[in-house]
Amino acid sequence: MKKTWTMGAAVLMALSMTGQAFAGGWMQDASKPANENGISNWWYQRDDGSYPVACWEWIDGNQDGIAESYRFNESGWMYVSTNVDGYDVNDSGAWTANGVVETKNTNSQADVPENTVGSWVTDSGRKQYIYSNGEYATGWKKISGKQYYFDESGCALTGYEEIDGQYYYFNGNGELVKKTYHNKGEGVYYVIDKADYYVIDIVDDEDWEEYRKEMEDGSSSSSSSSSSQNDEENIAQADELTDEEAYKKIIALKSKYPEGKRWDNDNSYKSGNRTGYGCAGFAFMVQDAVFGKSAKKTKYDTFDGDALRVGDHLRVYNSTGGEHSIIVLGIDGDTVTICEGNYNRSIHWGRTFTMDKLEDDFIYRETCYSE
């Protein structure tokens, strides 16, 4: 974003009262903090002297024919480096999706809703969400704090649906259901995973009380037997899994967790009796998705490049001396490709390391394979 004007609000107001005319442009009040709880000291003056308040607005600051969308608070100050109305804005205030700045051709004659990033429309009873650039939302989207999934035609899914091999439940408005849901019309309970919100089980009304009791009583003999059986099955699965199969399972997660998606220490994931935050939470989630939540994990404190497998969780030192978790995505000779969460506060796919670099930074390796 190109800021073309720098002038305090008080000075601007005084000049306006004298009848001074101004061209539109970015204004800054240097006496105000540059970023105070997501509110900057920048605002924007339109050509007519007015300024956007409590709204989103497309602005082509450098007049290159491409506009970016910015959000202003009730006093007209621009938001920066935060999430507002369910959308991310970067340190320049521009709206981003998956780390990429959203833009609009200012020469377009499309009918754009005023002062909004997007709006809901209904087509044949199915809900769609259209952005201000005329494009329909597709795939996973977070809108006003709620999660939705839109098919290729831009329609929000409802009910029990499969997405990338995992089943989810969406209510009649298309919102992802994030806790166990009783559908009285169907006479069933949809049991929802508390971390990733997929459907664990579907239980008939008449079986619900017994099912709930078994879930609460983890020490029952039947539960212990079932848990033991699941452990054995998952360990066997890990033994039989090839690196190619593990890679496919990991890559299948990329549609839900794309490059640049926000993932920092506010994100967590519970695996067994431990909870990982930030990069560790992402690593736990990936391993559970590949090997199962009950798979046995073995920890090694000594680096062995020849023993590395796809899906291994490596704990390493980062460039500042802190610790970071990564997942092995591929091994090609002396080069190891990884995926990770909380790298620059985002999810990243495809960074590479040499074996020597990994050995220098190595803390421990956690694997689900039997060795």
C-alpha positions as CSV (number, residue, x, y, z in Angstrom):
1,M,0.0,0.0,0.0
2,K,1.5,3.4,-1.1
3,K,0.8,6.1,1.5
4,T,0.9,9.4,-0.4
5,W,0.1,11.9,2.3
6,T,1.4,12.5,5.8
7,M,-0.5,15.0,7.8
8,G,-1.9,15.1,11.3
9,A,-5.7,15.1,11.7
10,A,-5.7,18.3,13.7
11,V,-3.7,20.1,11.1
12,L,-6.0,18.8,8.3
13,M,-9.1,20.0,10.2
14,A,-7.7,23.4,10.7
15,L,-6.9,23.8,7.0
16,S,-10.3,22.5,6.1
17,M,-11.9,25.2,8.1
18,T,-10.1,27.8,6.1
19,G,-11.6,26.4,2.9
20,Q,-8.4,24.7,1.7
21,A,-9.3,21.9,-0.8
22,F,-7.6,18.5,-0.7
23,A,-7.1,15.7,-3.2
24,G,-7.8,12.2,-1.8
25,G,-5.0,10.3,-0.2
26,W,-3.7,8.5,2.9
27,M,-3.2,10.6,6.0
28,Q,-1.2,9.9,9.1
29,D,-1.3,11.4,12.6
30,A,2.3,10.9,13.8
31,S,1.3,11.8,17.4
32,K,-0.7,8.7,17.7
33,P,0.8,5.2,18.2
34,A,1.5,3.4,14.9
35,N,-0.3,0.2,16.0
36,E,-2.3,0.2,19.2
37,N,-4.3,-3.1,19.6
38,G,-4.7,-3.4,15.9
39,I,-5.6,0.2,15.2
40,S,-3.1,2.3,13.2
41,N,-2.5,6.0,13.0
42,W,-3.5,6.1,9.3
43,W,-6.8,7.2,7.8
44,Y,-8.0,7.9,4.3
45,Q,-9.4,11.1,2.8
46,R,-11.6,10.8,-0.3
47,D,-11.5,13.3,-3.1
48,D,-14.6,15.1,-1.7
49,G,-13.0,15.5,1.7
50,S,-15.0,12.8,3.5
51,Y,-13.4,9.7,4.9
52,P,-14.5,6.0,5.4
53,V,-15.8,5.2,8.9
54,A,-16.8,1.8,10.4
55,C,-16.6,0.1,7.0
56,W,-14.5,-1.7,4.5
57,E,-13.4,0.2,1.4
58,W,-11.5,-0.6,-1.8
59,I,-8.7,2.0,-2.3
60,D,-6.2,2.3,-5.1
61,G,-3.7,4.4,-3.3
62,N,-1.0,4.5,-6.0
63,Q,-3.5,4.8,-8.9
64,D,-2.2,1.7,-10.7
65,G,-5.6,0.4,-11.5
66,I,-5.5,-2.2,-8.7
67,A,-7.3,-1.6,-5.4
68,E,-6.9,-3.2,-2.0
69,S,-9.6,-3.5,0.6
70,Y,-9.1,-1.8,4.0
71,R,-11.2,-1.8,7.2
72,F,-11.7,1.5,9.2
73,N,-13.0,1.8,12.8
74,E,-15.8,4.0,14.1
75,S,-13.3,7.0,14.3
76,G,-12.0,6.4,10.8
77,W,-8.6,4.8,11.8
78,M,-7.4,1.9,9.7
79,Y,-7.0,-1.6,11.2
80,V,-3.6,-3.3,10.8
81,S,-2.0,-6.7,11.7
82,T,-5.3,-8.2,13.1
83,N,-8.5,-10.1,12.3
84,V,-11.6,-8.0,11.9
85,D,-15.1,-9.2,10.9
86,G,-13.5,-12.6,10.5
87,Y,-10.9,-11.4,7.9
88,D,-7.2,-10.9,8.2
89,V,-5.5,-7.6,7.5
90,N,-1.7,-7.3,7.1
91,D,0.7,-4.7,8.6
92,S,-0.2,-2.4,5.8
93,G,-3.9,-2.8,6.5
94,A,-4.8,-4.7,3.3
95,W,-7.2,-7.6,3.5
96,T,-5.5,-10.9,3.0
97,A,-6.7,-14.5,2.4
98,N,-4.2,-17.3,3.2
99,G,-1.5,-14.7,3.4
100,V,-2.2,-13.2,-0.1
101,V,-3.5,-9.6,-0.5
102,E,-6.9,-9.5,-2.1
103,T,-7.2,-7.0,-5.0
104,K,-9.8,-5.6,-7.4
105,N,-9.4,-4.1,-10.8
106,T,-10.7,-0.5,-10.5
107,N,-11.6,-0.5,-14.1
108,S,-14.1,-3.3,-13.6
109,Q,-17.8,-2.4,-14.1
110,A,-19.1,-5.2,-11.9
111,D,-21.9,-4.4,-9.5
112,V,-20.1,-4.3,-6.2
113,P,-22.0,-4.1,-2.8
114,E,-21.1,-0.8,-1.1
115,N,-18.9,-0.8,2.0
116,T,-18.6,-4.5,2.4
117,V,-16.1,-7.3,1.8
118,G,-18.9,-9.7,0.7
119,S,-22.5,-10.5,1.1
120,W,-24.8,-13.5,1.2
121,V,-27.1,-14.5,-1.6
122,T,-29.5,-17.4,-2.0
123,D,-29.9,-19.4,-5.2
124,S,-32.6,-22.0,-5.4
125,G,-32.7,-22.2,-1.6
126,R,-28.9,-22.7,-1.3
127,K,-26.7,-20.0,0.3
128,Q,-23.8,-18.5,-1.5
129,Y,-21.3,-15.8,-0.4
130,I,-20.1,-13.3,-3.0
131,Y,-17.0,-11.1,-2.5
132,S,-16.9,-7.5,-3.6
133,N,-14.9,-8.4,-6.6
134,G,-17.8,-10.5,-7.9
135,E,-16.2,-13.9,-7.1
136,Y,-18.1,-16.6,-5.1
137,A,-16.5,-18.2,-2.1
138,T,-15.4,-21.8,-2.6
139,G,-13.8,-24.3,-0.2
140,W,-13.3,-23.7,3.5
141,K,-14.1,-20.1,4.5
142,K,-14.4,-18.3,7.9
143,I,-17.0,-15.6,7.7
144,S,-17.9,-13.4,10.7
145,G,-16.3,-15.9,13.0
146,K,-18.2,-19.0,11.6
147,Q,-16.8,-21.8,9.5
148,Y,-18.4,-22.8,6.2
149,Y,-17.5,-25.1,3.2
150,F,-18.6,-24.0,-0.3
151,D,-18.7,-26.5,-3.2
152,E,-17.4,-25.7,-6.7
153,S,-20.6,-23.9,-7.6
154,G,-20.2,-21.6,-4.5
155,C,-23.0,-23.2,-2.5
156,A,-22.6,-23.7,1.3
157,L,-22.9,-27.3,2.3
158,T,-25.5,-28.4,4.8
159,G,-26.0,-31.6,6.7
160,Y,-23.7,-34.6,6.9
161,E,-21.0,-34.2,4.2
162,E,-17.7,-35.8,3.2
163,I,-14.8,-33.4,2.5
164,D,-11.3,-34.8,1.5
165,G,-12.1,-38.2,3.1
166,Q,-13.4,-36.7,6.4
167,Y,-17.0,-36.3,7.4
168,Y,-18.4,-33.1,8.9
169,Y,-21.9,-31.8,9.9
170,F,-23.2,-28.4,8.9
171,N,-26.4,-26.8,10.2
172,G,-29.2,-25.5,8.0
173,N,-27.4,-22.1,7.6
174,G,-24.2,-23.9,6.4
175,E,-22.3,-23.3,9.6
176,L,-19.9,-26.0,10.7
177,V,-21.2,-27.7,13.8
178,K,-18.3,-27.9,16.4
179,K,-19.8,-29.9,19.2
180,T,-22.0,-33.0,19.5
181,Y,-25.4,-32.3,17.8
182,H,-28.8,-33.9,18.4
183,N,-30.8,-34.0,15.1
184,K,-34.3,-34.7,16.5
185,G,-35.7,-35.1,13.0
186,E,-33.4,-37.9,12.1
187,G,-33.4,-39.3,15.7
188,V,-29.6,-39.4,15.9
189,Y,-26.7,-37.7,17.6
190,Y,-23.7,-36.6,15.6
191,V,-20.6,-36.9,17.8
192,I,-18.1,-34.2,16.9
193,D,-14.3,-34.3,17.5
194,K,-13.5,-31.4,19.9
195,A,-10.2,-30.5,18.1
196,D,-10.9,-30.8,14.4
197,Y,-14.7,-30.8,14.4
198,Y,-15.2,-33.9,12.2
199,V,-17.9,-36.5,12.9
200,I,-16.6,-39.3,15.1
201,D,-19.8,-41.3,15.3
202,I,-23.5,-41.3,14.6
203,V,-25.6,-42.7,17.5
204,D,-29.4,-43.5,17.5
205,D,-31.5,-41.8,20.2
206,E,-32.2,-45.1,21.9
207,D,-28.5,-45.9,22.2
208,W,-27.4,-42.5,23.3
209,E,-27.5,-42.8,27.0
210,E,-25.5,-46.1,26.9
211,Y,-23.0,-44.6,24.4
212,R,-22.6,-41.5,26.5
213,K,-22.0,-43.6,29.7
214,E,-19.3,-45.6,27.9
215,M,-17.6,-42.5,26.6
216,E,-17.5,-41.1,30.2
217,D,-16.4,-44.4,31.7
218,G,-13.1,-44.9,30.0
219,S,-12.1,-47.6,32.5
220,S,-14.8,-50.1,31.5
221,S,-13.5,-53.5,30.3
222,S,-15.2,-53.1,26.9
223,S,-13.6,-49.7,26.5
224,S,-10.2,-51.0,27.5
225,S,-10.5,-53.9,25.1
226,S,-11.6,-51.6,22.3
227,S,-8.8,-49.1,23.0
228,S,-6.3,-51.9,23.1
229,Q,-7.5,-53.3,19.8
230,N,-7.4,-49.8,18.2
231,D,-3.8,-49.4,19.5
232,E,-2.8,-52.7,17.9
233,E,-4.5,-51.8,14.6
234,N,-2.9,-48.4,14.4
235,I,0.6,-49.8,15.3
236,A,0.1,-52.4,12.6
237,Q,-1.0,-49.7,10.2
238,A,2.1,-47.7,10.9
239,D,4.3,-50.8,10.3
240,E,2.7,-51.4,7.0
241,L,2.5,-47.7,5.8
242,T,5.0,-46.8,3.1
243,D,6.6,-43.3,2.8
244,E,4.5,-42.8,-0.3
245,E,1.3,-43.6,1.5
246,A,2.2,-41.4,4.4
247,Y,3.0,-38.6,2.0
248,K,-0.4,-38.9,0.3
249,K,-2.2,-38.7,3.7
250,I,-0.2,-35.6,4.7
251,I,-0.8,-33.8,1.4
252,A,-4.5,-34.6,1.7
253,L,-4.5,-32.1,4.7
254,K,-3.3,-29.3,2.5
255,S,-6.7,-28.3,1.2
256,K,-7.9,-27.7,4.8
257,Y,-4.6,-26.2,5.9
258,P,-3.2,-24.3,2.9
259,E,0.0,-22.5,2.5
260,G,-0.1,-19.2,4.5
261,K,-3.1,-20.1,6.6
262,R,-2.8,-18.4,10.0
263,W,-1.5,-20.8,12.6
264,D,0.3,-19.5,15.7
265,N,0.4,-20.1,19.5
266,D,-3.3,-19.4,19.7
267,N,-3.8,-22.6,17.8
268,S,-3.6,-25.8,19.8
269,Y,-4.3,-29.5,19.3
270,K,-4.7,-32.3,21.9
271,S,-3.2,-35.7,21.2
272,G,-3.7,-38.2,23.9
273,N,-2.9,-36.8,27.3
274,R,-0.8,-33.9,25.9
275,T,-1.7,-30.6,24.2
276,G,0.5,-28.9,21.7
277,Y,0.5,-25.2,20.9
278,G,1.6,-23.5,17.7
279,C,4.1,-25.6,15.8
280,A,3.8,-28.6,18.1
281,G,0.0,-28.6,17.9
282,F,0.3,-28.7,14.1
283,A,2.8,-31.6,14.2
284,F,0.6,-33.6,16.6
285,M,-2.4,-33.0,14.3
286,V,-0.5,-34.2,11.2
287,Q,0.8,-37.4,12.9
288,D,-2.7,-38.3,14.2
289,A,-4.2,-37.8,10.8
290,V,-1.6,-40.1,9.2
291,F,-1.2,-42.8,11.8
292,G,-4.3,-42.5,14.0
293,K,-4.7,-41.0,17.5
294,S,-3.9,-44.2,19.3
295,A,-0.6,-45.0,17.3
296,K,2.4,-45.5,19.5
297,K,5.0,-42.8,19.3
298,T,8.7,-43.5,20.0
299,K,11.1,-40.7,20.8
300,Y,14.8,-40.7,19.8
301,D,17.3,-38.1,21.2
302,T,20.1,-39.0,18.7
303,F,20.0,-37.9,15.1
304,D,20.1,-40.6,12.5
305,G,19.5,-39.4,9.0
306,D,19.2,-42.9,7.6
307,A,16.3,-43.6,9.9
308,L,14.1,-40.6,8.9
309,R,10.7,-41.4,7.6
310,V,7.9,-39.4,6.1
311,G,5.6,-38.3,8.9
312,D,8.3,-38.1,11.5
313,H,8.0,-35.2,14.0
314,L,11.3,-33.4,14.5
315,R,12.0,-31.0,17.2
316,V,14.7,-28.5,16.2
317,Y,16.3,-25.2,17.2
318,N,15.2,-22.3,15.1
319,S,17.3,-19.4,14.0
320,T,16.8,-17.4,17.2
321,G,17.7,-20.3,19.5
322,G,14.1,-21.2,20.3
323,E,12.5,-24.6,19.6
324,H,10.4,-25.5,16.6
325,S,8.4,-28.6,15.5
326,I,8.4,-29.8,11.9
327,I,7.0,-32.8,10.0
328,V,9.1,-34.7,7.4
329,L,7.3,-34.5,4.1
330,G,9.9,-36.0,1.8
331,I,13.5,-37.2,1.7
332,D,15.7,-36.9,-1.4
333,G,19.3,-37.9,-0.8
334,D,20.8,-35.2,1.5
335,T,17.7,-32.9,1.3
336,V,14.7,-33.2,3.6
337,T,11.4,-31.4,2.8
338,I,9.1,-30.5,5.6
339,C,5.7,-29.0,6.5
340,E,5.1,-26.9,9.6
341,G,2.8,-24.6,11.6
342,N,3.6,-21.3,13.3
343,Y,6.4,-20.5,10.8
344,N,6.1,-16.7,10.7
345,R,2.7,-17.4,12.4
346,S,1.5,-19.4,9.4
347,I,1.3,-22.9,7.9
348,H,4.0,-23.6,5.3
349,W,4.7,-26.5,3.0
350,G,7.9,-27.3,1.2
351,R,10.8,-25.7,3.1
352,T,14.0,-27.8,2.8
353,F,16.9,-28.6,5.0
354,T,20.2,-30.5,4.4
355,M,20.9,-33.4,6.7
356,D,23.9,-31.5,8.1
357,K,21.6,-28.6,9.0
358,L,19.1,-30.8,10.6
359,E,21.8,-32.6,12.6
360,D,23.1,-29.2,13.8
361,D,19.7,-28.1,14.9
362,F,18.3,-31.4,16.1
363,I,16.7,-31.9,19.6
364,Y,14.7,-35.1,19.2
365,R,12.7,-37.2,16.7
366,E,9.3,-38.7,17.4
367,T,8.2,-41.5,15.0
368,C,5.1,-43.7,14.7
369,Y,6.9,-46.4,12.8
370,S,8.2,-49.5,14.5
371,E,12.0,-49.7,14.2
